[in-house]
């Protein structure tokens, strides 16, 4: 079993320094919050939060890590599916 330090080191290598990631992600979320003229559903807000989190990882860390891009597509697909009547 990996130690917490080794896990954090591995993640830092992949995603960059956490405090930098947090700053990027929080700035993205502020933009959404300030410009949310239309009410969004809980799933839409959560998907946008997670997409911001993934964008933060891409900007701050490894932009070529394909899982981050797939995760963004997945969160968007969950909302689109629900809007089309196929909630998962």
PyMOL Python script that loads the backbone (N, CA, C, O; Angstrom):
from pymol import cmd

cmd.read_pdbstr("""\
ATOM      1  N   UNK A   1       0.843  -1.180   0.000  1.00  0.00           N
ATOM      2  CA  UNK A   1       0.000   0.000   0.000  1.00  0.00           C
ATOM      3  C   UNK A   1       0.890   1.245   0.000  1.00  0.00           C
ATOM      4  O   UNK A   1       1.856   1.337   0.757  1.00  0.00           O
ATOM      5  N   UNK A   2       0.544   2.188  -0.857  1.00  0.00           N
ATOM      6  CA  UNK A   2       1.324   3.420  -0.968  1.00  0.00           C
ATOM      7  C   UNK A   2       1.096   4.310   0.248  1.00  0.00           C
ATOM      8  O   UNK A   2       0.007   4.343   0.821  1.00  0.00           O
ATOM      9  N   UNK A   3       2.138   5.022   0.622  1.00  0.00           N
ATOM     10  CA  UNK A   3       1.996   5.992   1.707  1.00  0.00           C
ATOM     11  C   UNK A   3       1.330   7.252   1.166  1.00  0.00           C
ATOM     12  O   UNK A   3       1.339   7.513  -0.036  1.00  0.00           O
ATOM     13  N   UNK A   4       0.759   8.017   2.074  1.00  0.00           N
ATOM     14  CA  UNK A   4       0.116   9.269   1.678  1.00  0.00           C
ATOM     15  C   UNK A   4       1.111  10.191   0.987  1.00  0.00           C
ATOM     16  O   UNK A   4       0.776  10.825  -0.013  1.00  0.00           O
ATOM     17  N   UNK A   5       2.326  10.271   1.508  1.00  0.00           N
ATOM     18  CA  UNK A   5       3.346  11.127   0.893  1.00  0.00           C
ATOM     19  C   UNK A   5       3.647  10.715  -0.538  1.00  0.00           C
ATOM     20  O   UNK A   5       3.803  11.571  -1.409  1.00  0.00           O
ATOM     21  N   UNK A   6       3.730   9.407  -0.792  1.00  0.00           N
ATOM     22  CA  UNK A   6       4.032   8.964  -2.159  1.00  0.00           C
ATOM     23  C   UNK A   6       2.865   9.248  -3.099  1.00  0.00           C
ATOM     24  O   UNK A   6       3.075   9.575  -4.267  1.00  0.00           O
ATOM     25  N   UNK A   7       1.644   9.124  -2.601  1.00  0.00           N
ATOM     26  CA  UNK A   7       0.469   9.444  -3.418  1.00  0.00           C
ATOM     27  C   UNK A   7       0.453  10.933  -3.755  1.00  0.00           C
ATOM     28  O   UNK A   7       0.223  11.312  -4.904  1.00  0.00           O
ATOM     29  N   UNK A   8       0.698  11.781  -2.743  1.00  0.00           N
ATOM     30  CA  UNK A   8       0.698  13.228  -2.979  1.00  0.00           C
ATOM     31  C   UNK A   8       1.821  13.639  -3.918  1.00  0.00           C
ATOM     32  O   UNK A   8       1.643  14.529  -4.749  1.00  0.00           O
ATOM     33  N   UNK A   9       2.965  13.003  -3.792  1.00  0.00           N
ATOM     34  CA  UNK A   9       4.082  13.299  -4.695  1.00  0.00           C
ATOM     35  C   UNK A   9       3.737  12.903  -6.128  1.00  0.00           C
ATOM     36  O   UNK A   9       4.015  13.643  -7.072  1.00  0.00           O
ATOM     37  N   UNK A  10       3.132  11.733  -6.275  1.00  0.00           N
ATOM     38  CA  UNK A  10       2.721  11.259  -7.608  1.00  0.00           C
ATOM     39  C   UNK A  10       1.703  12.214  -8.228  1.00  0.00           C
ATOM     40  O   UNK A  10       1.821  12.574  -9.400  1.00  0.00           O
ATOM     41  N   UNK A  11       0.707  12.622  -7.448  1.00  0.00           N
ATOM     42  CA  UNK A  11      -0.315  13.540  -7.948  1.00  0.00           C
ATOM     43  C   UNK A  11       0.287  14.902  -8.283  1.00  0.00           C
ATOM     44  O   UNK A  11      -0.092  15.526  -9.274  1.00  0.00           O
ATOM     45  N   UNK A  12       1.223  15.358  -7.458  1.00  0.00           N
ATOM     46  CA  UNK A  12       1.879  16.635  -7.722  1.00  0.00           C
ATOM     47  C   UNK A  12       2.645  16.621  -9.027  1.00  0.00           C
ATOM     48  O   UNK A  12       2.680  17.615  -9.752  1.00  0.00           O
ATOM     49  N   UNK A  13       3.262  15.481  -9.322  1.00  0.00           N
ATOM     50  CA  UNK A  13       3.984  15.336 -10.584  1.00  0.00           C
ATOM     51  C   UNK A  13       3.018  15.417 -11.765  1.00  0.00           C
ATOM     52  O   UNK A  13       3.333  16.017 -12.792  1.00  0.00           O
ATOM     53  N   UNK A  14       1.855  14.817 -11.612  1.00  0.00           N
ATOM     54  CA  UNK A  14       0.860  14.783 -12.691  1.00  0.00           C
ATOM     55  C   UNK A  14       0.100  16.107 -12.813  1.00  0.00           C
ATOM     56  O   UNK A  14      -0.100  16.610 -13.919  1.00  0.00           O
ATOM     57  N   UNK A  15      -0.323  16.670 -11.675  1.00  0.00           N
ATOM     58  CA  UNK A  15      -1.257  17.800 -11.689  1.00  0.00           C
ATOM     59  C   UNK A  15      -0.655  19.136 -11.259  1.00  0.00           C
ATOM     60  O   UNK A  15      -1.332  20.161 -11.339  1.00  0.00           O
ATOM     61  N   UNK A  16       0.578  19.152 -10.814  1.00  0.00           N
ATOM     62  CA  UNK A  16       1.221  20.387 -10.386  1.00  0.00           C
ATOM     63  C   UNK A  16       0.986  20.686  -8.913  1.00  0.00           C
ATOM     64  O   UNK A  16       0.336  19.920  -8.201  1.00  0.00           O
ATOM     65  N   UNK A  17       1.523  21.803  -8.477  1.00  0.00           N
ATOM     66  CA  UNK A  17       1.421  22.219  -7.075  1.00  0.00           C
ATOM     67  C   UNK A  17      -0.045  22.512  -6.740  1.00  0.00           C
ATOM     68  O   UNK A  17      -0.715  23.260  -7.452  1.00  0.00           O
ATOM     69  N   UNK A  18      -0.532  21.917  -5.655  1.00  0.00           N
ATOM     70  CA  UNK A  18      -1.949  22.004  -5.312  1.00  0.00           C
ATOM     71  C   UNK A  18      -2.427  23.440  -5.114  1.00  0.00           C
ATOM     72  O   UNK A  18      -3.508  23.790  -5.588  1.00  0.00           O
ATOM     73  N   UNK A  19      -1.656  24.274  -4.431  1.00  0.00           N
ATOM     74  CA  UNK A  19      -2.129  25.647  -4.187  1.00  0.00           C
ATOM     75  C   UNK A  19      -2.300  26.416  -5.495  1.00  0.00           C
ATOM     76  O   UNK A  19      -3.179  27.272  -5.595  1.00  0.00           O
ATOM     77  N   UNK A  20      -1.481  26.128  -6.486  1.00  0.00           N
ATOM     78  CA  UNK A  20      -1.634  26.775  -7.797  1.00  0.00           C
ATOM     79  C   UNK A  20      -2.890  26.259  -8.499  1.00  0.00           C
ATOM     80  O   UNK A  20      -3.646  27.023  -9.099  1.00  0.00           O
ATOM     81  N   UNK A  21      -3.093  24.948  -8.408  1.00  0.00           N
ATOM     82  CA  UNK A  21      -4.301  24.347  -8.979  1.00  0.00           C
ATOM     83  C   UNK A  21      -5.543  24.940  -8.323  1.00  0.00           C
ATOM     84  O   UNK A  21      -6.513  25.269  -9.007  1.00  0.00           O
ATOM     85  N   UNK A  22      -5.515  25.076  -7.012  1.00  0.00           N
ATOM     86  CA  UNK A  22      -6.667  25.610  -6.280  1.00  0.00           C
ATOM     87  C   UNK A  22      -6.978  27.041  -6.714  1.00  0.00           C
ATOM     88  O   UNK A  22      -8.146  27.393  -6.880  1.00  0.00           O
ATOM     89  N   UNK A  23      -5.961  27.861  -6.897  1.00  0.00           N
ATOM     90  CA  UNK A  23      -6.166  29.250  -7.330  1.00  0.00           C
ATOM     91  C   UNK A  23      -6.832  29.291  -8.702  1.00  0.00           C
ATOM     92  O   UNK A  23      -7.797  30.028  -8.906  1.00  0.00           O
ATOM     93  N   UNK A  24      -6.321  28.503  -9.637  1.00  0.00           N
ATOM     94  CA  UNK A  24      -6.880  28.459 -10.991  1.00  0.00           C
ATOM     95  C   UNK A  24      -8.339  28.013 -10.949  1.00  0.00           C
ATOM     96  O   UNK A  24      -9.207  28.641 -11.554  1.00  0.00           O
ATOM     97  N   UNK A  25      -8.598  26.934 -10.236  1.00  0.00           N
ATOM     98  CA  UNK A  25      -9.943  26.369 -10.167  1.00  0.00           C
ATOM     99  C   UNK A  25     -10.923  27.342  -9.527  1.00  0.00           C
ATOM    100  O   UNK A  25     -12.039  27.505 -10.019  1.00  0.00           O
ATOM    101  N   UNK A  26     -10.524  27.986  -8.446  1.00  0.00           N
ATOM    102  CA  UNK A  26     -11.413  28.933  -7.776  1.00  0.00           C
ATOM    103  C   UNK A  26     -11.709  30.149  -8.649  1.00  0.00           C
ATOM    104  O   UNK A  26     -12.822  30.673  -8.616  1.00  0.00           O
ATOM    105  N   UNK A  27     -10.739  30.598  -9.422  1.00  0.00           N
ATOM    106  CA  UNK A  27     -10.982  31.716 -10.347  1.00  0.00           C
ATOM    107  C   UNK A  27     -11.999  31.320 -11.414  1.00  0.00           C
ATOM    108  O   UNK A  27     -12.881  32.110 -11.752  1.00  0.00           O
ATOM    109  N   UNK A  28     -11.885  30.117 -11.941  1.00  0.00           N
ATOM    110  CA  UNK A  28     -12.860  29.645 -12.931  1.00  0.00           C
ATOM    111  C   UNK A  28     -14.257  29.577 -12.325  1.00  0.00           C
ATOM    112  O   UNK A  28     -15.232  29.985 -12.956  1.00  0.00           O
ATOM    113  N   UNK A  29     -14.355  29.061 -11.103  1.00  0.00           N
ATOM    114  CA  UNK A  29     -15.656  28.951 -10.442  1.00  0.00           C
ATOM    115  C   UNK A  29     -16.259  30.326 -10.161  1.00  0.00           C
ATOM    116  O   UNK A  29     -17.478  30.486 -10.225  1.00  0.00           O
ATOM    117  N   UNK A  30     -15.427  31.316  -9.851  1.00  0.00           N
ATOM    118  CA  UNK A  30     -15.921  32.684  -9.632  1.00  0.00           C
ATOM    119  C   UNK A  30     -16.561  33.235 -10.899  1.00  0.00           C
ATOM    120  O   UNK A  30     -17.606  33.883 -10.838  1.00  0.00           O
ATOM    121  N   UNK A  31     -15.942  32.982 -12.041  1.00  0.00           N
ATOM    122  CA  UNK A  31     -16.495  33.449 -13.318  1.00  0.00           C
ATOM    123  C   UNK A  31     -17.880  32.852 -13.536  1.00  0.00           C
ATOM    124  O   UNK A  31     -18.805  33.555 -13.943  1.00  0.00           O
ATOM    125  N   UNK A  32     -18.022  31.575 -13.270  1.00  0.00           N
ATOM    126  CA  UNK A  32     -19.318  30.915 -13.443  1.00  0.00           C
ATOM    127  C   UNK A  32     -20.335  31.499 -12.475  1.00  0.00           C
ATOM    128  O   UNK A  32     -21.468  31.790 -12.859  1.00  0.00           O
ATOM    129  N   UNK A  33     -19.939  31.668 -11.232  1.00  0.00           N
ATOM    130  CA  UNK A  33     -20.841  32.190 -10.210  1.00  0.00           C
ATOM    131  C   UNK A  33     -21.315  33.605 -10.542  1.00  0.00           C
ATOM    132  O   UNK A  33     -22.498  33.912 -10.394  1.00  0.00           O
ATOM    133  N   UNK A  34     -20.416  34.451 -10.983  1.00  0.00           N
ATOM    134  CA  UNK A  34     -20.756  35.846 -11.294  1.00  0.00           C
ATOM    135  C   UNK A  34     -21.605  35.972 -12.548  1.00  0.00           C
ATOM    136  O   UNK A  34     -22.368  36.929 -12.682  1.00  0.00           O
ATOM    137  N   UNK A  35     -21.490  35.039 -13.453  1.00  0.00           N
ATOM    138  CA  UNK A  35     -22.175  35.140 -14.743  1.00  0.00           C
ATOM    139  C   UNK A  35     -23.331  34.164 -14.881  1.00  0.00           C
ATOM    140  O   UNK A  35     -23.791  33.897 -15.992  1.00  0.00           O
ATOM    141  N   UNK A  36     -23.799  33.635 -13.773  1.00  0.00           N
ATOM    142  CA  UNK A  36     -24.884  32.672 -13.814  1.00  0.00           C
ATOM    143  C   UNK A  36     -26.222  33.402 -13.815  1.00  0.00           C
ATOM    144  O   UNK A  36     -26.960  33.372 -12.829  1.00  0.00           O
ATOM    145  N   UNK A  37     -26.528  34.063 -14.943  1.00  0.00           N
ATOM    146  CA  UNK A  37     -27.782  34.782 -15.060  1.00  0.00           C
ATOM    147  C   UNK A  37     -28.984  33.860 -15.054  1.00  0.00           C
ATOM    148  O   UNK A  37     -30.042  34.217 -14.536  1.00  0.00           O
ATOM    149  N   UNK A  38     -28.830  32.698 -15.616  1.00  0.00           N
ATOM    150  CA  UNK A  38     -29.903  31.711 -15.657  1.00  0.00           C
ATOM    151  C   UNK A  38     -29.637  30.678 -14.567  1.00  0.00           C
ATOM    152  O   UNK A  38     -28.502  30.239 -14.379  1.00  0.00           O
ATOM    153  N   UNK A  39     -30.659  30.308 -13.876  1.00  0.00           N
ATOM    154  CA  UNK A  39     -30.499  29.307 -12.816  1.00  0.00           C
ATOM    155  C   UNK A  39     -30.104  27.960 -13.413  1.00  0.00           C
ATOM    156  O   UNK A  39     -30.682  27.489 -14.392  1.00  0.00           O
ATOM    157  N   UNK A  40     -29.119  27.375 -12.799  1.00  0.00           N
ATOM    158  CA  UNK A  40     -28.655  26.057 -13.221  1.00  0.00           C
ATOM    159  C   UNK A  40     -29.103  25.021 -12.202  1.00  0.00           C
ATOM    160  O   UNK A  40     -29.207  25.311 -11.010  1.00  0.00           O
ATOM    161  N   UNK A  41     -29.365  23.819 -12.680  1.00  0.00           N
ATOM    162  CA  UNK A  41     -29.726  22.729 -11.791  1.00  0.00           C
ATOM    163  C   UNK A  41     -28.514  22.227 -11.018  1.00  0.00           C
ATOM    164  O   UNK A  41     -27.376  22.514 -11.389  1.00  0.00           O
ATOM    165  N   UNK A  42     -28.757  21.476  -9.940  1.00  0.00           N
ATOM    166  CA  UNK A  42     -27.649  20.959  -9.139  1.00  0.00           C
ATOM    167  C   UNK A  42     -26.659  20.122  -9.948  1.00  0.00           C
ATOM    168  O   UNK A  42     -25.450  20.203  -9.733  1.00  0.00           O
ATOM    169  N   UNK A  43     -27.174  19.322 -10.873  1.00  0.00           N
ATOM    170  CA  UNK A  43     -26.263  18.499 -11.681  1.00  0.00           C
ATOM    171  C   UNK A  43     -25.423  19.364 -12.617  1.00  0.00           C
ATOM    172  O   UNK A  43     -24.252  19.072 -12.861  1.00  0.00           O
ATOM    173  N   UNK A  44     -26.032  20.435 -13.139  1.00  0.00           N
ATOM    174  CA  UNK A  44     -25.287  21.338 -14.012  1.00  0.00           C
ATOM    175  C   UNK A  44     -24.189  22.067 -13.236  1.00  0.00           C
ATOM    176  O   UNK A  44     -23.060  22.188 -13.713  1.00  0.00           O
ATOM    177  N   UNK A  45     -24.524  22.552 -12.041  1.00  0.00           N
ATOM    178  CA  UNK A  45     -23.528  23.235 -11.216  1.00  0.00           C
ATOM    179  C   UNK A  45     -22.397  22.291 -10.813  1.00  0.00           C
ATOM    180  O   UNK A  45     -21.222  22.657 -10.862  1.00  0.00           O
ATOM    181  N   UNK A  46     -22.762  21.082 -10.416  1.00  0.00           N
ATOM    182  CA  UNK A  46     -21.732  20.118 -10.014  1.00  0.00           C
ATOM    183  C   UNK A  46     -20.851  19.737 -11.193  1.00  0.00           C
ATOM    184  O   UNK A  46     -19.632  19.633 -11.055  1.00  0.00           O
ATOM    185  N   UNK A  47     -21.468  19.528 -12.353  1.00  0.00           N
ATOM    186  CA  UNK A  47     -20.679  19.206 -13.547  1.00  0.00           C
ATOM    187  C   UNK A  47     -19.720  20.347 -13.867  1.00  0.00           C
ATOM    188  O   UNK A  47     -18.553  20.104 -14.174  1.00  0.00           O
ATOM    189  N   UNK A  48     -20.198  21.587 -13.800  1.00  0.00           N
ATOM    190  CA  UNK A  48     -19.322  22.730 -14.058  1.00  0.00           C
ATOM    191  C   UNK A  48     -18.207  22.823 -13.024  1.00  0.00           C
ATOM    192  O   UNK A  48     -17.066  23.132 -13.368  1.00  0.00           O
ATOM    193  N   UNK A  49     -18.531  22.557 -11.753  1.00  0.00           N
ATOM    194  CA  UNK A  49     -17.485  22.542 -10.718  1.00  0.00           C
ATOM    195  C   UNK A  49     -16.413  21.511 -11.045  1.00  0.00           C
ATOM    196  O   UNK A  49     -15.219  21.799 -10.962  1.00  0.00           O
ATOM    197  N   UNK A  50     -16.842  20.318 -11.412  1.00  0.00           N
ATOM    198  CA  UNK A  50     -15.876  19.255 -11.714  1.00  0.00           C
ATOM    199  C   UNK A  50     -15.093  19.563 -12.984  1.00  0.00           C
ATOM    200  O   UNK A  50     -13.900  19.270 -13.069  1.00  0.00           O
ATOM    201  N   UNK A  51     -15.760  20.153 -13.967  1.00  0.00           N
ATOM    202  CA  UNK A  51     -15.068  20.546 -15.199  1.00  0.00           C
ATOM    203  C   UNK A  51     -14.022  21.615 -14.884  1.00  0.00           C
ATOM    204  O   UNK A  51     -12.916  21.573 -15.422  1.00  0.00           O
ATOM    205  N   UNK A  52     -14.364  22.573 -14.018  1.00  0.00           N
ATOM    206  CA  UNK A  52     -13.369  23.576 -13.598  1.00  0.00           C
ATOM    207  C   UNK A  52     -12.186  22.906 -12.911  1.00  0.00           C
ATOM    208  O   UNK A  52     -11.033  23.268 -13.144  1.00  0.00           O
ATOM    209  N   UNK A  53     -12.481  21.933 -12.068  1.00  0.00           N
ATOM    210  CA  UNK A  53     -11.420  21.185 -11.378  1.00  0.00           C
ATOM    211  C   UNK A  53     -10.494  20.519 -12.396  1.00  0.00           C
ATOM    212  O   UNK A  53      -9.272  20.582 -12.267  1.00  0.00           O
ATOM    213  N   UNK A  54     -11.073  19.892 -13.389  1.00  0.00           N
ATOM    214  CA  UNK A  54     -10.270  19.211 -14.414  1.00  0.00           C
ATOM    215  C   UNK A  54      -9.499  20.209 -15.272  1.00  0.00           C
ATOM    216  O   UNK A  54      -8.345  19.960 -15.622  1.00  0.00           O
ATOM    217  N   UNK A  55     -10.122  21.335 -15.614  1.00  0.00           N
ATOM    218  CA  UNK A  55      -9.411  22.369 -16.371  1.00  0.00           C
ATOM    219  C   UNK A  55      -8.223  22.878 -15.557  1.00  0.00           C
ATOM    220  O   UNK A  55      -7.134  23.079 -16.095  1.00  0.00           O
ATOM    221  N   UNK A  56      -8.437  23.083 -14.262  1.00  0.00           N
ATOM    222  CA  UNK A  56      -7.343  23.510 -13.395  1.00  0.00           C
ATOM    223  C   UNK A  56      -6.182  22.537 -13.415  1.00  0.00           C
ATOM    224  O   UNK A  56      -5.022  22.947 -13.450  1.00  0.00           O
ATOM    225  N   UNK A  57      -6.490  21.248 -13.394  1.00  0.00           N
ATOM    226  CA  UNK A  57      -5.437  20.231 -13.465  1.00  0.00           C
ATOM    227  C   UNK A  57      -4.706  20.281 -14.805  1.00  0.00           C
ATOM    228  O   UNK A  57      -3.485  20.134 -14.856  1.00  0.00           O
ATOM    229  N   UNK A  58      -5.444  20.486 -15.875  1.00  0.00           N
ATOM    230  CA  UNK A  58      -4.834  20.553 -17.208  1.00  0.00           C
ATOM    231  C   UNK A  58      -3.919  21.768 -17.313  1.00  0.00           C
ATOM    232  O   UNK A  58      -2.794  21.658 -17.801  1.00  0.00           O
ATOM    233  N   UNK A  59      -4.393  22.917 -16.861  1.00  0.00           N
ATOM    234  CA  UNK A  59      -3.602  24.146 -16.957  1.00  0.00           C
ATOM    235  C   UNK A  59      -2.373  24.087 -16.066  1.00  0.00           C
ATOM    236  O   UNK A  59      -1.284  24.492 -16.471  1.00  0.00           O
ATOM    237  N   UNK A  60      -2.550  23.581 -14.850  1.00  0.00           N
ATOM    238  CA  UNK A  60      -1.483  23.583 -13.849  1.00  0.00           C
ATOM    239  C   UNK A  60      -0.538  22.394 -13.975  1.00  0.00           C
ATOM    240  O   UNK A  60       0.609  22.455 -13.533  1.00  0.00           O
ATOM    241  N   UNK A  61      -1.021  21.322 -14.575  1.00  0.00           N
ATOM    242  CA  UNK A  61      -0.233  20.094 -14.623  1.00  0.00           C
ATOM    243  C   UNK A  61       0.034  19.622 -16.035  1.00  0.00           C
ATOM    244  O   UNK A  61       0.470  20.388 -16.895  1.00  0.00           O
ATOM    245  N   UNK A  62      -0.234  18.358 -16.256  1.00  0.00           N
ATOM    246  CA  UNK A  62       0.064  17.700 -17.526  1.00  0.00           C
ATOM    247  C   UNK A  62      -1.099  17.872 -18.503  1.00  0.00           C
ATOM    248  O   UNK A  62      -2.124  17.207 -18.350  1.00  0.00           O
ATOM    249  N   UNK A  63      -0.966  18.749 -19.507  1.00  0.00           N
ATOM    250  CA  UNK A  63      -2.061  18.970 -20.448  1.00  0.00           C
ATOM    251  C   UNK A  63      -2.272  17.801 -21.404  1.00  0.00           C
ATOM    252  O   UNK A  63      -3.271  17.757 -22.123  1.00  0.00           O
ATOM    253  N   UNK A  64      -1.346  16.866 -21.414  1.00  0.00           N
ATOM    254  CA  UNK A  64      -1.447  15.721 -22.318  1.00  0.00           C
ATOM    255  C   UNK A  64      -1.972  14.466 -21.629  1.00  0.00           C
ATOM    256  O   UNK A  64      -1.946  13.383 -22.215  1.00  0.00           O
ATOM    257  N   UNK A  65      -2.445  14.597 -20.402  1.00  0.00           N
ATOM    258  CA  UNK A  65      -3.010  13.455 -19.675  1.00  0.00           C
ATOM    259  C   UNK A  65      -4.448  13.275 -20.140  1.00  0.00           C
ATOM    260  O   UNK A  65      -5.330  14.042 -19.754  1.00  0.00           O
ATOM    261  N   UNK A  66      -4.680  12.275 -20.958  1.00  0.00           N
ATOM    262  CA  UNK A  66      -5.969  12.126 -21.642  1.00  0.00           C
ATOM    263  C   UNK A  66      -7.136  11.886 -20.690  1.00  0.00           C
ATOM    264  O   UNK A  66      -8.269  12.242 -21.017  1.00  0.00           O
ATOM    265  N   UNK A  67      -6.893  11.295 -19.525  1.00  0.00           N
ATOM    266  CA  UNK A  67      -7.989  11.055 -18.581  1.00  0.00           C
ATOM    267  C   UNK A  67      -8.679  12.352 -18.169  1.00  0.00           C
ATOM    268  O   UNK A  67      -9.897  12.375 -17.990  1.00  0.00           O
ATOM    269  N   UNK A  68      -7.918  13.422 -18.018  1.00  0.00           N
ATOM    270  CA  UNK A  68      -8.529  14.704 -17.635  1.00  0.00           C
ATOM    271  C   UNK A  68      -9.513  15.172 -18.699  1.00  0.00           C
ATOM    272  O   UNK A  68     -10.597  15.661 -18.379  1.00  0.00           O
ATOM    273  N   UNK A  69      -9.138  15.021 -19.946  1.00  0.00           N
ATOM    274  CA  UNK A  69     -10.017  15.419 -21.054  1.00  0.00           C
ATOM    275  C   UNK A  69     -11.240  14.515 -21.123  1.00  0.00           C
ATOM    276  O   UNK A  69     -12.346  14.994 -21.376  1.00  0.00           O
ATOM    277  N   UNK A  70     -11.061  13.224 -20.904  1.00  0.00           N
ATOM    278  CA  UNK A  70     -12.198  12.293 -20.909  1.00  0.00           C
ATOM    279  C   UNK A  70     -13.154  12.591 -19.761  1.00  0.00           C
ATOM    280  O   UNK A  70     -14.372  12.504 -19.917  1.00  0.00           O
ATOM    281  N   UNK A  71     -12.594  12.945 -18.605  1.00  0.00           N
ATOM    282  CA  UNK A  71     -13.441  13.285 -17.461  1.00  0.00           C
ATOM    283  C   UNK A  71     -14.323  14.487 -17.768  1.00  0.00           C
ATOM    284  O   UNK A  71     -15.504  14.495 -17.419  1.00  0.00           O
ATOM    285  N   UNK A  72     -13.763  15.501 -18.418  1.00  0.00           N
ATOM    286  CA  UNK A  72     -14.551  16.681 -18.797  1.00  0.00           C
ATOM    287  C   UNK A  72     -15.707  16.263 -19.705  1.00  0.00           C
ATOM    288  O   UNK A  72     -16.849  16.676 -19.499  1.00  0.00           O
ATOM    289  N   UNK A  73     -15.406  15.452 -20.695  1.00  0.00           N
ATOM    290  CA  UNK A  73     -16.451  14.976 -21.610  1.00  0.00           C
ATOM    291  C   UNK A  73     -17.506  14.171 -20.860  1.00  0.00           C
ATOM    292  O   UNK A  73     -18.696  14.267 -21.162  1.00  0.00           O
ATOM    293  N   UNK A  74     -17.074  13.386 -19.893  1.00  0.00           N
ATOM    294  CA  UNK A  74     -18.005  12.568 -19.115  1.00  0.00           C
ATOM    295  C   UNK A  74     -18.981  13.405 -18.301  1.00  0.00           C
ATOM    296  O   UNK A  74     -20.180  13.125 -18.289  1.00  0.00           O
ATOM    297  N   UNK A  75     -18.474  14.431 -17.621  1.00  0.00           N
ATOM    298  CA  UNK A  75     -19.364  15.293 -16.834  1.00  0.00           C
ATOM    299  C   UNK A  75     -20.346  16.028 -17.737  1.00  0.00           C
ATOM    300  O   UNK A  75     -21.520  16.164 -17.389  1.00  0.00           O
ATOM    301  N   UNK A  76     -19.887  16.500 -18.882  1.00  0.00           N
ATOM    302  CA  UNK A  76     -20.782  17.169 -19.830  1.00  0.00           C
ATOM    303  C   UNK A  76     -21.834  16.191 -20.356  1.00  0.00           C
ATOM    304  O   UNK A  76     -22.998  16.558 -20.514  1.00  0.00           O
ATOM    305  N   UNK A  77     -21.430  14.958 -20.625  1.00  0.00           N
ATOM    306  CA  UNK A  77     -22.364  13.951 -21.135  1.00  0.00           C
ATOM    307  C   UNK A  77     -23.447  13.618 -20.110  1.00  0.00           C
ATOM    308  O   UNK A  77     -24.600  13.396 -20.480  1.00  0.00           O
ATOM    309  N   UNK A  78     -23.091  13.581 -18.829  1.00  0.00           N
ATOM    310  CA  UNK A  78     -24.095  13.294 -17.801  1.00  0.00           C
ATOM    311  C   UNK A  78     -25.203  14.340 -17.807  1.00  0.00           C
ATOM    312  O   UNK A  78     -26.381  13.999 -17.693  1.00  0.00           O
ATOM    313  N   UNK A  79     -24.836  15.602 -17.939  1.00  0.00           N
ATOM    314  CA  UNK A  79     -25.846  16.668 -17.984  1.00  0.00           C
ATOM    315  C   UNK A  79     -26.643  16.574 -19.283  1.00  0.00           C
ATOM    316  O   UNK A  79     -27.872  16.648 -19.260  1.00  0.00           O
ATOM    317  N   UNK A  80     -25.965  16.413 -20.401  1.00  0.00           N
ATOM    318  CA  UNK A  80     -26.659  16.323 -21.690  1.00  0.00           C
ATOM    319  C   UNK A  80     -27.626  15.145 -21.706  1.00  0.00           C
ATOM    320  O   UNK A  80     -28.744  15.266 -22.207  1.00  0.00           O
ATOM    321  N   UNK A  81     -27.208  14.023 -21.169  1.00  0.00           N
ATOM    322  CA  UNK A  81     -28.090  12.854 -21.120  1.00  0.00           C
ATOM    323  C   UNK A  81     -29.334  13.142 -20.281  1.00  0.00           C
ATOM    324  O   UNK A  81     -30.445  12.782 -20.669  1.00  0.00           O
ATOM    325  N   UNK A  82     -29.148  13.784 -19.141  1.00  0.00           N
ATOM    326  CA  UNK A  82     -30.293  14.112 -18.294  1.00  0.00           C
ATOM    327  C   UNK A  82     -31.240  15.065 -19.016  1.00  0.00           C
ATOM    328  O   UNK A  82     -32.459  14.917 -18.927  1.00  0.00           O
ATOM    329  N   UNK A  83     -30.689  16.034 -19.725  1.00  0.00           N
ATOM    330  CA  UNK A  83     -31.521  16.975 -20.478  1.00  0.00           C
ATOM    331  C   UNK A  83     -32.302  16.277 -21.584  1.00  0.00           C
ATOM    332  O   UNK A  83     -33.384  16.720 -21.968  1.00  0.00           O
ATOM    333  N   UNK A  84     -31.745  15.187 -22.088  1.00  0.00           N
ATOM    334  CA  UNK A  84     -32.412  14.400 -23.127  1.00  0.00           C
ATOM    335  C   UNK A  84     -33.318  13.314 -22.552  1.00  0.00           C
ATOM    336  O   UNK A  84     -33.827  12.474 -23.293  1.00  0.00           O
ATOM    337  N   UNK A  85     -33.521  13.329 -21.231  1.00  0.00           N
ATOM    338  CA  UNK A  85     -34.427  12.375 -20.604  1.00  0.00           C
ATOM    339  C   UNK A  85     -33.803  11.059 -20.208  1.00  0.00           C
ATOM    340  O   UNK A  85     -34.519  10.095 -19.937  1.00  0.00           O
ATOM    341  N   UNK A  86     -32.494  10.995 -20.169  1.00  0.00           N
ATOM    342  CA  UNK A  86     -31.807   9.744 -19.838  1.00  0.00           C
ATOM    343  C   UNK A  86     -30.837   9.972 -18.674  1.00  0.00           C
ATOM    344  O   UNK A  86     -29.624   9.826 -18.828  1.00  0.00           O
ATOM    345  N   UNK A  87     -31.389  10.334 -17.506  1.00  0.00           N
ATOM    346  CA  UNK A  87     -30.540  10.593 -16.334  1.00  0.00           C
ATOM    347  C   UNK A  87     -29.839   9.315 -15.907  1.00  0.00           C
ATOM    348  O   UNK A  87     -30.419   8.230 -15.909  1.00  0.00           O
ATOM    349  N   UNK A  88     -28.561   9.477 -15.537  1.00  0.00           N
ATOM    350  CA  UNK A  88     -27.789   8.317 -15.052  1.00  0.00           C
ATOM    351  C   UNK A  88     -27.384   8.527 -13.619  1.00  0.00           C
ATOM    352  O   UNK A  88     -26.730   7.667 -13.030  1.00  0.00           O
TER     353      UNK A  88
END
""", "prot")
cmd.dss("prot")
cmd.show_as("cartoon", "prot")
cmd.util.cbc("prot")
cmd.orient("prot")
